[in-house]
Amino acid sequence: MYFYYALTVCARRYAWWRKHVTQIQLLQFVLDIFVMFYHQYQTPCPMPLSIHWFAVLTTATFFGLFMDFYLKRYGSKIQKVI
């Protein structure tokens, strides 16, 4: 992600893949939540459950914010017509 930002500062021709960077970040948040649930419930973990739920809530919040950005920035063509 930061490499992408550095490239776009140096040359605008790399900006075409910004949508894909956001999609990869959204996928990362979904995978993070799956890993957190798997780790908490499938493996013995001394971490308190409250910390687990705080991490899930934080990650879900970031996912929601990135999804909101994605829909506003790259929303479907149907939304743009309406």
N, C-alpha and C positions, 0 to 999 in steps of 0.2 A: 504494500500500500504506500509506504513512504517513498519507495523507489519510483512508483508511478507519479507521485507529487513532484519529485525532483525532476523527472523527465518532462512533465508538462510545463514546469518553469523554464526549462532550457529550450524546449521546442514544442510548439502547439500541435505538431503532427501526431503526437502520442496521445492526444486527448480522446481519440476515437474509442479507446477501450475503457473509458471511465465507467460506463454502464456495467461492464463485466467485473470491474473491481468492486462495485457496490453489491453485485450479485454474489460474488465470492464471500464478501463480508457477511451477508445475510446467511449464506450457507454455513459459515463458520459459527455464527451464533446458535443456529439450530443444532449443529453437531456438538457444540459446547454443552448445551442443555442435556442432550442425550448422554453424553459422557458423564456429566455430573450425576444424573439419575442412576446410571449403571454403577458408577463408583460408589455411590451412597448405599444402594440396595443390594448389590451383588458381591461386593467385597467388604471384608471387615474394615471399618474405618473409625478411628477414635475421634474424628471431628464431630463436634456438637451439631445436632440437626438444625439448630437456629442459624448457624453459619452456612450450612448447605442451602437452606431456603433463601437466605440473603443473597447468596451468589446466584441462585436461579432467578430471583427477582431482578437483580441488577442486569443479568444477561438478557432476560426477557424485555426489560426496559430499553436496553440498547437495541435489541432487535426491533422493537416497536418504533423507535425513533428513526432507525435506518430504513425501515419499511415505509414510514411516512415520507421520508425524503425521497425514496425510490419512486413511490407512486406520484408524488408531486412533480418530480423532475422527469421521469420517464413513463408517466402514465399511459394507459392504452389510448389508441386512436379514437375509440368510441368516446372516451371522456373529453378529448380535445374537441370533438365535433359538437358535443352538447355544451 
